[in-house]
């Protein structure tokens, strides 16, 4: 329970930041899932297009502090390798 005005404000700010960050994480995961679904379907053009649209979203998650830079680079590298290896 907040005992001061400052603590009440911090609670409000935390709730707002948490909801925004959850939306960003959800958006990030959705774009990654689109790439993975296209890969699973065997659609190389669709997977390539999905990867191109996912890259800026993933990098913006890094800039917003949602996920670590190395994690995003590793995931992008693995996704790109899977897309490029499609027949």
C-alpha positions in Angstrom: 0.0 0.0 0.0 1.4 3.4 -1.0 2.0 5.8 1.9 2.9 8.9 -0.1 1.9 10.8 -3.2 5.2 9.8 -4.8 4.6 6.1 -4.1 1.1 6.4 -5.6 2.5 8.0 -8.7 5.2 5.3 -9.1 2.5 2.7 -8.9 0.6 4.4 -11.7 3.7 4.8 -13.8 4.7 1.2 -13.3 1.3 -0.1 -14.4 1.4 2.1 -17.5 5.0 1.0 -18.4 4.1 -2.7 -17.8 1.1 -2.6 -20.1 3.2 -0.9 -22.8 6.0 -3.3 -22.5 3.6 -6.3 -22.6 2.2 -4.9 -25.9 5.7 -4.6 -27.3 6.7 -8.1 -26.3 3.5 -9.4 -27.8 4.2 -7.6 -31.1 7.7 -8.9 -31.1 6.6 -12.5 -30.6 3.8 -12.2 -33.2 6.3 -11.1 -35.9 8.7 -13.9 -35.0 5.8 -16.4 -35.2 4.8 -15.2 -38.6 8.3 -16.0 -39.9 8.3 -19.4 -38.2 4.8 -20.3 -39.6 6.0 -19.3 -43.2 9.1 -21.5 -42.7 6.9 -24.4 -41.5 4.6 -24.0 -44.5 7.5 -24.2 -46.9 6.8 -20.7 -48.4 10.2 -19.3 -49.0 9.0 -16.0 -50.5 6.5 -15.5 -47.6 9.1 -16.4 -45.0 11.6 -13.9 -46.6 9.0 -11.2 -46.6 8.0 -11.9 -43.0 11.6 -11.9 -42.0 12.2 -8.5 -43.6 9.2 -7.1 -41.8 10.2 -8.7 -38.5 13.7 -7.3 -38.4 12.8 -3.6 -37.6 10.3 -4.7 -35.0 12.9 -6.9 -33.3 15.6 -4.2 -33.3 13.1 -1.7 -31.9 12.5 -4.1 -29.0 16.2 -3.8 -28.3 16.1 0.0 -28.4 13.1 -0.1 -26.0 14.9 -2.4 -23.5 12.5 -5.3 -24.0 15.1 -7.9 -25.0 18.9 -8.0 -25.1 20.7 -7.0 -28.3 22.7 -10.3 -28.5 19.5 -12.3 -28.1 17.8 -10.5 -31.0 20.9 -10.9 -33.2 21.1 -14.6 -32.4 17.4 -15.1 -33.2 17.6 -13.1 -36.5 20.7 -15.1 -37.5 19.0 -18.4 -36.9 15.8 -17.3 -38.7 17.7 -16.0 -41.7 19.7 -19.2 -41.9 16.5 -21.3 -41.9 14.9 -19.1 -44.5 18.0 -19.2 -46.8 18.3 -22.9 -46.5 14.8 -23.5 -47.8 14.7 -25.3 -51.2 
